[in-house]
Amino acid sequence: MRILLYGINYAPELTGIGKYTGEMCAYLAKQGHTVHVITAMPYYPRWKKDEKYRWKLWHKEVLGGVSVYRCPLYVPKNITPVRRILHEFSFVLSSVPIWIERFFSRRYDTVISVSPPFHLGFLALVYSFLRRTPVIIHMQDLQIDLARDMHMIKSRKLLDLMFAVERFVLNQCNTITTISTGMLRKIVQKGVPYSKCELLPNWVDEEMIHPLTRKESLRTLFGLNQTDQVVLYSGNLGEKQGLENILEAAKSFRHRRDVHFIVVGAGGAKQSLQEAVHRYDLHNVRFFPLQAYDDLSALLAIADVHLVMQKKSTEDLMMPSKLTSILAAGGVPLVTASKGSTIYNEITRHHMGIVVQPDNILSLTEGIKKALNTDLQVLSINARNYAEMFLSHKTIMNAWEKRLHDILYHYKLYVLVKNRGMVVRMKNETAAFWQSYAIGSQFVIAKKKLERHPTEEWSLSSPS
C-alpha cells in the first residue's frame, strides 16, 4: 500500500502523539508499504524547536524507511489559547505547498490524518475528493471538548463553530479510530455512526521496555540511595494533568528525608512548577530533563510508585500515553480517575495499580502513603502481564495493518459499485426495492472482480 499520514507531531519526539505516530509509520514501512508523512519540525513537549531543525524550512528526510516532509511552524514560548490556535494554523498553511505537490503525484491508497489538531482533516478530505482515496481520522484526544471543559476557550460562538467543523470532518471521512473505549463512546455521542468508529489503542514495545532492578536503574545517576522511596512523574508537564497537586502532596512528606518526588519531563507548565517548588521550599521535589528512549526502562525502574495525573474535566477526552510504558516496566501506577472512566475500569479490573479521586489533594496524599507502605509486588506482576497481553506493539500493529487492507478493500468495492451507476436516488418504494436488489447483485460482481485482480489500479474517471 501507499500510505500518506498527516500530523503535526512525529518522531523523533520522545513523548505523546509524535512517538506513537512515528512508531506506527516505521512499522508499516518495515512491512514493505510505502509510507510518506507530512509533519512539522519537532518541538514537543518542550515547546521549542529541536536544535537540529531550528533554522530549517521545508525539507525531506528519511526516518526508519519513511519519507518525512517537514514544514516550518510558529512555536510560542508561552502557550495561550490564541497562540496555540496560531501555532496550529501556521502548520496547516505551511503544509499547503507539500499537499499541492501530493495532489499531482502518484495516488496514495489511503490517507491518515492524526488529531489533534482537529482541523487537519480538511486537507485530507480535499485530497480524498480529488483523488478518490479513503480518509482515516485517528483521534489521540478530543481537543475541542478539552478546550471547553478546561475553560481554555470561553466563547460559545467559537466553540459552536469548532464543533461544527469537527462534525463535518468526522462525517465526511471513511473511518475514525481512537485510543480508548471512553473516547470512542464520546465520539459516537457526537452523532457519528458507530459503524465508522474503531479502537486503535496506544501500544508499547514490551521487549524494549521491561522490568529492571533498582541497581540497574538510574538511581545512582539521579543521586538517590537504593533505600530511598521514590514517587515518579515522567512525561509532559502540561495544563491537562493538574501537576500542581503533586507539590501539594509533597508538602506532607517534608519530614521524610527518605521520600523523594522526582519529576522528569518538559512542557508548558514546567517553569511555573519550578517556581512553586522554590516558593514552597520543597527540597524533596527535584526536576530532571527527558531521558533518551534507550534509558526509559532504567528511568522507570527508579520508582516505587508512578503518578499518572489527570484532571476530572479531561477524563475520557484523552488517555495518558505514559501509562503503557509504566505497565510494561512492571511499574505500579497511582492514577487520578473517577469511577466509571476507562482508566479507572482498566486499573481496577486487572488489579494493577492504585486509583484515587481526581482534583483531590487529600486523596492523592493518602494514595501515595498507601503505596509507600504496601507490598506492591502483585500489582507490579499484574501490570507487566497486562502490557504483554493487551498492549503489545507487534500484536496491535499486525491487527492495524490487516485493518488497513480491509478498509482499502471495501472502499474499492464501494467505488466499483458507484462507478457502474448503481447508486441513484429513487422516487418510490418499489423502485428502491429493485435498486437495492441490483446493488446487491452488482456488489457480488464487483467483489469477484476485485478478488481476481486485487492489485489493479481502479480508475475513477470512467463509469466502466
C-alpha positions in Angstrom: 0.0 0.0 0.0 0.9 3.6 -0.5 0.1 5.5 2.7 0.1 9.2 3.4 0.0 10.4 7.1 -0.7 14.0 8.0 0.0 15.1 11.6 1.7 18.0 13.5 3.7 15.7 15.7 6.2 13.0 14.6 9.4 11.3 15.5 12.0 12.0 16.9 9.7 13.5 19.6 10.1 11.3 22.7 6.6 11.5 24.2 3.0 11.9 23.3 1.4 11.7 19.8 4.7 12.1 17.9 6.2 8.9 19.5 3.2 6.7 18.6 2.8 8.1 15.1 6.5 7.6 14.4 6.4 4.0 15.6 3.2 3.3 13.5 4.8 4.6 10.3 8.1 2.8 10.9 6.3 -0.5 11.4 4.3 -0.1 8.2 7.4 0.8 6.2 9.2 -2.2 7.7 6.3 -4.4 6.3 7.1 -3.2 2.8 4.5 -0.4 2.5 5.4 2.9 1.0 4.8 5.5 3.8 5.0 9.3 3.4 4.4 11.8 6.2 3.6 15.5 6.2 4.6 16.9 9.5 6.1 19.8 11.4 9.6 20.4 12.9 10.0 18.5 16.2 9.1 20.8 19.2 7.1 18.7 21.7 7.0 18.5 24.7 9.5 21.4 25.3 7.5 23.7 23.0 10.8 24.6 21.5 12.2 23.6 18.1 14.9 20.9 18.2 18.3 22.5 17.6 18.8 20.2 14.6 15.8 21.7 12.9 15.9 25.2 14.3 16.9 27.0 11.1 15.4 24.6 8.5 12.4 25.3 6.3 10.6 22.9 4.0 12.7 19.7 3.5 12.5 16.0 3.2 14.3 13.4 5.3 14.0 9.6 5.7 13.5 8.1 9.1 13.1 4.4 9.6 12.3 3.9 5.9 9.6 6.6 6.0 9.8 9.7 3.7 9.1 12.6 6.0 8.2 16.0 4.6 8.9 18.7 7.2 7.2 22.1 7.3 8.1 25.2 9.4 5.6 26.4 12.0 5.2 29.0 14.7 6.1 27.7 18.2 5.1 30.0 21.1 7.2 30.3 24.2 4.3 31.0 26.4 1.2 28.9 25.5 -2.2 30.6 25.5 -5.4 29.6 23.7 -4.9 32.3 21.0 -1.2 31.4 20.5 -2.0 27.7 20.3 -4.6 28.4 17.5 -1.9 30.4 15.6 0.6 27.6 16.2 -1.7 25.0 14.6 -2.9 27.2 11.7 0.7 28.1 10.9 1.4 24.4 10.3 -1.7 24.0 8.2 -0.7 26.9 6.0 2.9 25.9 5.7 1.9 22.4 4.7 -0.2 23.5 1.7 2.8 23.6 -0.7 3.6 19.9 0.2 -0.1 19.0 -0.3 -0.2 20.7 -3.7 2.7 18.5 -4.8 0.9 15.4 -3.5 -2.2 16.3 -5.5 -0.3 15.9 -8.7 1.9 12.9 -7.8 1.1 9.2 -7.8 -2.1 8.5 -5.9 -2.0 7.1 -2.3 -4.2 4.2 -1.3 -5.2 5.8 1.9 -4.6 9.0 3.9 -4.4 9.0 7.7 -5.0 12.3 9.5 -3.9 12.5 13.2 -5.9 14.7 15.5 -5.2 17.0 17.3 -5.3 19.4 15.7 -8.8 18.5 14.6 -8.9 20.7 11.5 -6.0 18.8 9.8 -8.7 16.6 8.4 -9.8 19.3 5.9 -6.8 18.9 3.6 -7.0 15.2 3.8 -10.7 15.4 2.7 -9.7 17.7 -0.2 -7.2 15.1 -1.3 -9.8 12.4 -0.9 -12.3 14.4 -3.1 -9.7 15.0 -5.8 -8.0 11.6 -5.9 -10.8 9.3 -4.6 -8.8 7.9 -1.6 -10.3 6.8 1.7 -9.5 9.0 4.7 -8.9 7.7 8.3 -9.1 10.2 11.2 -7.1 9.0 14.2 -8.1 10.9 17.3 -5.5 10.9 20.1 -7.6 13.2 22.2 -10.9 15.2 21.9 -9.3 18.6 21.5 -12.4 20.8 21.4 -14.1 19.1 24.3 -10.9 19.6 26.3 -10.8 23.3 25.4 -14.4 23.7 26.5 -14.2 21.7 29.7 -10.9 23.2 30.8 -12.3 26.7 30.0 -9.4 27.4 27.6 -12.0 28.8 25.2 -15.0 30.5 26.7 -16.7 31.9 23.6 -19.8 29.9 23.0 -20.0 31.0 19.3 -16.4 30.0 18.7 -16.9 26.6 20.3 -20.1 26.0 18.3 -18.1 26.8 15.1 -15.3 24.5 16.1 -17.7 21.6 16.9 -19.5 22.2 13.6 -16.2 21.9 11.7 -15.2 18.8 13.7 -18.6 17.2 13.0 -18.2 17.9 9.2 -14.7 16.3 9.2 -15.9 13.2 11.1 -19.0 12.7 9.0 -17.1 13.1 5.7 -14.2 10.7 6.5 -14.4 7.0 5.9 -13.1 5.6 9.3 -12.4 7.1 12.7 -10.1 5.4 15.1 -9.4 6.4 18.7 -7.4 5.1 21.7 -9.9 4.2 24.4 -13.4 2.9 24.8 -14.4 6.1 26.7 -13.2 8.3 23.8 -15.0 6.1 21.3 -18.2 6.4 23.2 -17.9 10.2 23.3 -17.3 10.3 19.5 -20.4 8.3 18.9 -22.3 10.7 21.1 -21.3 13.5 18.7 -23.7 11.8 16.1 -21.0 9.8 14.3 -22.3 6.3 13.2 -20.8 3.6 15.4 -20.0 1.6 12.3 -17.4 4.2 11.3 -15.6 4.1 14.7 -12.9 1.7 15.7 -10.5 1.2 18.6 -6.7 1.6 18.0 -5.2 1.7 21.4 -1.7 3.0 22.1 0.9 0.4 22.5 4.3 -0.4 24.0 7.3 -2.3 22.8 7.3 -4.8 25.6 10.7 -6.1 24.6 12.3 -2.7 24.7 10.6 -1.5 27.9 10.9 -4.2 30.5 11.3 -4.5 34.3 14.7 -3.8 35.8 16.0 -3.9 39.4 16.8 -0.8 41.4 20.6 -1.5 41.0 20.0 -1.4 37.2 18.0 1.9 37.4 19.2 5.5 37.1 19.1 6.0 40.9 22.8 6.5 41.2 22.8 9.0 38.3 20.0 10.9 40.0 21.8 10.9 43.3 19.3 8.6 45.0 20.1 5.8 47.5 18.9 2.3 47.0 16.8 2.5 50.2 15.1 5.8 49.2 11.4 5.7 48.4 10.7 7.4 45.0 7.5 8.9 43.7 8.0 9.5 40.0 6.2 11.6 37.5 7.6 11.3 34.0 6.2 12.8 30.8 4.6 16.0 29.5 4.4 18.9 32.0 1.2 20.5 30.7 -2.0 22.0 31.9 -4.2 18.9 31.5 -2.6 16.9 34.3 -3.2 19.0 37.4 0.5 18.7 38.3 0.3 21.4 41.0 -1.4 18.8 43.2 1.9 16.8 43.2 3.5 19.7 45.0 0.7 20.0 47.5 1.0 16.3 48.3 4.8 16.6 48.6 4.3 19.1 51.5 3.0 16.2 53.6 6.3 14.3 53.2 8.7 17.2 54.1 9.7 15.4 57.3 10.6 12.2 55.4 14.2 12.5 54.2 13.9 9.1 52.5 10.9 10.1 50.3 11.7 11.9 47.0 9.4 13.3 44.4 11.1 13.1 41.0 9.7 15.0 38.1 11.1 14.1 34.7 10.0 15.8 31.5 9.3 19.1 29.8 6.3 21.2 28.9 4.5 24.5 29.2 3.9 24.2 32.9 7.5 23.3 33.9 8.6 26.8 34.8 5.6 27.6 36.9 6.0 24.3 38.8 9.7 25.0 39.4 8.8 28.5 40.7 6.2 26.9 43.1 8.8 24.4 44.4 11.2 27.3 45.2 8.3 29.3 46.7 7.2 26.4 49.0 10.8 25.5 49.8 10.2 21.9 48.8 13.6 20.2 49.0 12.0 16.8 48.4 11.0 17.7 44.8 13.5 17.5 42.1 13.3 18.1 38.3 15.2 16.2 35.6 15.1 16.6 31.8 13.6 13.9 29.5 15.8 10.9 29.2 16.8 9.0 26.0 14.3 6.3 24.9 17.1 3.7 25.3 17.2 4.6 29.0 13.4 4.6 29.6 13.4 1.2 31.4 16.2 2.3 33.7 14.4 5.6 34.4 11.1 3.9 35.2 12.9 1.4 37.5 13.8 4.1 40.0 10.2 4.5 41.2 8.3 2.8 43.9 5.2 4.3 42.5 4.4 6.2 39.3 2.0 9.2 39.2 -0.5 9.3 36.3 -2.3 12.6 36.8 -5.5 13.7 35.1 -7.9 16.5 35.9 -11.5 15.3 36.3 -12.5 17.6 33.3 -10.2 15.7 31.0 -11.4 12.1 31.7 -12.2 10.1 28.6 -11.2 13.0 26.5 -7.6 11.8 26.4 -5.6 8.8 27.6 -2.2 9.3 29.4 0.3 7.9 26.9 2.9 7.3 29.7 0.7 4.5 31.2 1.7 2.0 28.6 5.4 2.3 29.3 4.8 2.2 33.1 2.9 -1.1 32.8 5.5 -2.7 30.5 8.2 -1.8 33.0 6.3 -3.5 35.8 5.7 -0.2 37.5 2.8 0.5 39.8 0.7 3.5 38.6 -1.2 5.7 41.1 -3.9 7.1 38.9 -6.3 10.0 39.5 -9.6 8.9 37.9 -13.3 8.8 38.6 -15.3 5.7 38.9 -16.6 4.6 35.6 -13.9 6.2 33.4 -11.9 4.0 31.1 -8.7 4.2 33.0 -10.5 3.5 36.3 -12.1 0.4 34.9 -8.9 -1.0 33.4 -6.8 -0.4 36.5 -9.3 -1.8 39.0 -10.5 -4.7 36.8 -6.9 -6.0 36.3 -5.7 -5.1 39.8 -2.6 -3.4 38.5 -2.5 -0.1 40.3 -4.0 2.4 42.8 -6.8 4.7 41.9 -7.6 8.0 43.8 -10.1 10.7 43.2 -9.0 13.4 40.7 -8.5 17.0 41.8 -8.4 15.9 45.4 -5.1 16.6 47.3 -6.1 14.6 50.4 -7.0 11.5 48.3 -3.7 11.8 46.4 -1.6 12.1 49.5 -3.3 9.1 51.1 -2.8 7.1 48.0 0.9 7.9 48.0 1.2 6.9 51.7 -0.6 3.6 50.9 1.7 2.9 48.0 4.9 3.6 50.0 3.7 1.4 52.9 2.3 -1.6 50.9 4.0 -4.6 49.2 3.2 -3.8 45.6 4.8 -6.9 44.0 1.4 -8.4 42.9 0.4 -5.2 41.3 3.7 -5.0 39.5 3.4 -8.5 38.1 -0.2 -7.8 37.0 1.0 -4.6 35.3 3.6 -6.4 33.2 1.2 -9.2 32.3 -1.4 -6.7 31.2 1.2 -5.0 28.9 2.2 -8.2 27.3 -1.4 -9.4 26.8 -3.1 -6.2 25.6 -0.5 -3.5 24.7 2.0 -5.4 22.6 3.3 -3.3 19.8 3.6 -6.2 17.4 0.1 -7.5 18.1 -1.6 -4.1 17.8 0.3 -3.2 14.7 -0.3 -6.5 13.0 -4.0 -6.1 13.6 -3.9 -2.5 12.3 -2.1 -3.4 9.1 -4.8 -6.0 8.4 -7.5 -3.5 9.1 -5.9 -1.0 6.7 -6.1 -3.7 3.9 -9.8 -4.3 4.8 -10.6 -0.5 4.7 -9.0 -0.2 1.2 -10.7 -3.4 0.0 -14.2 -2.2 1.0 -13.5 1.2 -0.4 -12.6 -0.3 -3.8 -15.8 -2.3 -3.7 -17.8 0.8 -3.0 -16.1 2.7 -5.8 -16.7 -0.1 -8.3 -20.4 -0.2 -7.5 -20.8 3.5 -7.6 -19.0 3.8 -10.9 -21.3 1.3 -12.5 -24.1 3.7 -12.0 -25.9 1.6 -9.5 -26.2 4.3 -6.8 -29.0 6.7 -7.7 -31.9 8.3 -5.9 -35.3 6.6 -6.3 -38.7 8.2 -6.0 -40.8 5.4 -4.7 -40.5 2.3 -2.6 -40.9 -0.2 -5.4 -38.1 1.4 -7.4 -36.0 1.5 -4.2 -36.6 -2.3 -3.7 -35.3 -3.2 -7.2 -32.5 -0.7 -6.8 -31.3 -2.5 -3.6 -31.6 -5.8 -5.4 -29.5 -4.5 -8.3 -26.9 -3.1 -6.0 -26.6 -6.4 -4.1 -26.0 -8.2 -7.4 -23.6 -5.7 -8.6 -21.7 -5.8 -5.3 -21.1 -9.6 -5.8 -19.9 -9.0 -9.3 -17.5 -6.2 -8.0 -16.2 -8.4 -5.2 -15.4 -11.2 -7.6 -13.7 -8.8 -10.0 -11.6 -7.4 -7.1 -10.6 -10.9 -5.9 -9.4 -11.7 -9.4 -7.4 -8.5 -9.7 -6.5 -7.4 -6.2 -3.6 -5.2 -7.2 -5.3 -3.4 -10.1 -5.4 0.4 -10.0 -9.1 1.1 -10.3 -9.9 4.1 -12.5 -12.4 6.6 -11.1 -12.8 8.7 -14.2 -14.6 6.0 -16.2 -18.0 4.5 -15.5 -17.0 1.2 -17.0 
